């Protein structure tokens, strides 16, 4: 699956033409969830579906997403509240985001 030209700015550091939406699904989801616009996030939701986003977040235990982003996806996708709270309470996340991260 070819990615739309509108996503090119989010992949500034790689050869956009070589990306394949299916083969590079995890990378595309990651990049868009972390730094994409609302329009790009809509594209990911429409093309991969909320189940794929849910699976990506669960497998990564929320890594790569800020506390705010993770809380938003918790609400939108019905992520388990206890899991999200556990992920947000790890010492690594507190160190990375600072004392007031969550």
Order of alpha helices (4+ residues) and beta strands (2+ residues): alpha-alpha-alpha-alpha-alpha-alpha
